[in-house]
């Protein structure tokens, strides 16, 4: 029961993580730093690169959320457990987003005029993704025992 409730809690925590600041960025610390969240980053991308915006929207929002909904449905016996391979792939795609954010921070820190500070939202978003993976493994282990 605890695994089911934890999975359902992710359906609330993901939207919070999307709006939470992932990082603070700016051109020199003197000018102040702007907070960047998943949502503000996507808003900027939609104005400049639609294909990249669609890709990141899928990785950051749809893949993890669909995986979590699928896991909850399997755990509550509303979806056939044979859907697990699809959920596993969605989980891998969600982790690709964390990689993209980490790569962006690494590249931006290499530019001497830019300042990047990691914010609490990046840790929360990463924790949601990892919790979803762990909960999926726990649920799979329970089903294989039964």
C-alpha positions in Angstrom: 0.0 0.0 0.0 2.9 2.4 0.8 4.4 1.9 -2.7 1.0 2.7 -4.3 0.6 5.9 -2.2 4.2 6.9 -2.9 3.6 6.5 -6.6 0.4 8.6 -6.4 2.4 11.3 -4.5 4.7 11.6 -7.5 1.7 12.8 -9.5 1.6 15.8 -7.3 5.4 16.3 -6.9 6.2 16.3 -10.6 4.2 19.5 -11.3 5.8 21.2 -8.3 9.3 20.2 -9.6 8.4 21.6 -13.1 7.9 25.0 -11.6 10.7 24.9 -9.1 13.9 26.6 -9.9 16.4 24.2 -11.5 19.2 26.8 -11.6 20.1 30.4 -11.5 21.9 31.8 -14.5 23.2 35.1 -15.6 26.0 36.8 -17.5 28.2 37.9 -14.6 27.1 37.8 -11.0 27.0 41.6 -10.9 23.9 41.7 -13.1 21.9 39.3 -11.0 20.8 35.8 -11.8 17.5 34.6 -13.3 15.8 31.5 -12.0 15.2 28.8 -14.6 12.6 26.1 -14.2 11.5 23.4 -16.5 8.5 25.5 -17.5 10.4 28.8 -18.0 13.1 26.9 -20.0 10.4 25.4 -22.2 8.8 28.8 -22.7 12.1 30.1 -24.0 12.6 27.1 -26.2 9.2 27.5 -27.8 10.2 30.9 -29.0 13.5 29.9 -30.5 13.5 26.2 -31.5 10.2 24.3 -31.8 11.7 20.9 -32.4 14.0 21.1 -29.4 11.0 22.4 -27.3 8.9 19.4 -28.4 11.8 17.0 -27.5 12.5 18.5 -24.1 8.7 18.7 -23.4 8.4 15.0 -24.0 11.5 14.1 -21.9 10.8 16.5 -19.0 7.0 16.3 -18.7 5.3 13.6 -20.7 7.7 10.7 -20.3 8.0 10.8 -16.5 4.4 11.6 -15.9 3.1 8.9 -18.3 5.4 6.4 -16.6 4.1 7.3 -13.2 0.5 7.1 -14.3 1.2 3.8 -15.9 2.9 2.5 -12.7 0.0 3.6 -10.6 -2.5 1.9 -12.9 -0.5 -1.4 -12.8 -0.2 -1.2 -9.0 -3.9 -0.7 -8.6 -4.6 -3.5 -11.1 -6.1 -1.2 -13.7 -3.5 -1.9 -16.4 -2.0 -5.2 -17.5 1.5 -5.8 -16.0 2.6 -6.7 -19.6 2.8 -2.9 -20.1 5.9 -2.7 -17.9 8.4 -2.8 -20.8 6.8 0.4 -22.2 7.0 2.0 -18.7 10.6 1.0 -18.4 11.4 2.8 -21.7 9.5 5.9 -20.6 11.7 5.8 -17.4 14.8 5.8 -19.5 13.6 8.7 -21.6 12.9 10.7 -18.4 16.4 10.1 -17.2 17.7 11.5 -20.5 16.3 14.9 -19.5 18.4 14.9 -16.3 21.4 14.3 -18.6 20.5 17.2 -20.8 20.2 19.6 -17.9 23.5 18.4 -16.5 25.1 18.8 -19.9 23.7 22.3 -20.2 25.1 23.3 -16.7 28.5 21.8 -17.6 28.7 23.7 -20.9 27.5 27.0 -19.4 30.0 26.8 -16.6 32.8 26.5 -19.2 31.9 29.9 -20.5 33.8 32.5 -18.4 31.2 35.2 -18.6 28.3 33.0 -17.5 27.3 32.2 -13.9 25.3 29.1 -13.2 24.1 28.0 -9.8 22.2 24.8 -9.2 18.9 25.4 -7.4 16.8 23.1 -5.2 14.3 22.3 -8.0 17.0 20.3 -9.9 17.4 18.0 -6.9 13.7 17.7 -6.5 13.2 16.9 -10.2 16.0 14.3 -10.1 14.6 12.8 -6.9 11.2 12.4 -8.5 12.7 10.6 -11.5 14.8 8.3 -9.2 11.9 7.7 -6.9 9.8 6.7 -9.9 12.4 4.2 -10.9 12.8 2.7 -7.4 9.0 2.5 -6.9 8.7 0.7 -10.3 11.4 -1.8 -9.3 9.7 -2.4 -5.9 6.3 -3.0 -7.5 7.9 -5.3 -10.1 9.6 -7.3 -7.3 6.3 -7.6 -5.5 4.5 -8.8 -8.6 7.2 -11.4 -9.3 6.9 -12.7 -5.7 3.1 -13.1 -5.9 
